[in-house]
Amino acid sequence: MPLTVIIIIGWLYVTVLIAANEPTLVSGIISFLFYGALPCGLLIYFAGSRVRRERQKYREMMAEKARRDAAS
């Protein structure tokens, strides 16, 4: 995940420069959203899926342990 964050920072820097070079403010905002924010959001979502899955397993394991402790 740390490498992903470095790539995202670099890509957002490039897209901010591209957006600043657009002729109008609206086209700059649109290009930043579609070239920068949307792809980076998807990348963060997919990169974090393993972490979310492991966190869910941990919660289920702790709930099962709590149930076993309460039953005994």
N, C-alpha and C positions, 0 to 999 in steps of 0.2 A: 504493500500500500504506500510506503514512503516514495517509491519511484513514481507511482501514479500521481501523487500530489505534485511532484516536481514537474512532470509533464503537463499537468493541468495548469500550473502557474505560468509556464512558458507559453502554452497555447492561448491562455487568456490575454497575456501580454501582446501576442501577435494580433489577436482579434481586436483588442483595444486600438492598436495602431491602425489596423485596417478600417475600423469604424471611424476613427478620427479623420481619415483621409476621404471619407465619403462626402459628396457635395452638399447634402442636406442632413439636418439633425435626425429626421425620421428614418432616412435610409441608413444612417449610422447606427441608430438603435436597433433597427431590424437586422442589419448584418451582424451586430454583436450578439443579439439573441440567437439567431439561427446558426451562425458560425462558431460562436463561443459558448454561450450559457447552456444551450440545449445539448450539444455533444458532450460537454464536460459534466453536466448533470447525469446523463446516461452512463458515462464512464464511471463516475463515482458510485452510481447505483449498482452497476454490475460488478465493480471491484469490491463493494461491501457486502455482496450477497453471501460469500463464504462466512464472513464474520457474523452476519445475522443468523445464518443457519447454525453455527456453533453456539451462539448465545441461546438460541431456542432449545438446542439439545441440553445445554447446561441447566436451563430453567426446568425442563422436564425431569432431568436427573435429580435436581434438588427437591422438586415436588414429590417425586417418588420416594426419596429418602425421608422426607417429612411425613409422608403417609405411613411408611414402615415404622418410623419412630413413634408415631401417635398410636399405631395399632398394638405396639408391644408394651 
